[in-house]
């Protein structure tokens, strides 16, 4: 499994928009796709964990979560 996720800032600045897709590593049709607009970026993180858990059936292992978080950006120059 692999994960592609992007968080972008929107007005107001405390709003986080999350697009996350969890997909098989072989590139086949995505298993899970979610969209969340939240007043709290922490909720977007939780939603990404739920998307991963739904597709994989378990909490992400450290290496898998690193793959997810490495592809996420809250704002230009800010990583998550």
MORABEL-V793504 format. One line per field, one symbol per residue. phi: phi as a letter, one per 40 degrees, with the letter a starting at -180 (. if undefined). psi: psi as a letter, one per 40 degrees, with the letter a starting at -180 (. if undefined). burial: b if it has 9 or more other ideal C-beta (glycine too) atoms within 8 Angstrom, else e. Layout:
phi = ???
psi = ???
burial = ???
This chain:
phi = .bbbabbbcbcccccbbbbbbbacccgcddcabbbbbbcbdcccccccccccccccgadccdccccdccccbbcadgbbb
psi = iihhihhiiihieehhhhhhhhiideeahhdhhihhhiehddddddddddddddddeiihidddddddddehhdihehi.
burial = bebebbbbbeeeeebbbbebbbbeeeeeeebbebebebeebebbbebbbbbbbbbbeeebeeebbebbbebbbbeeeeeb
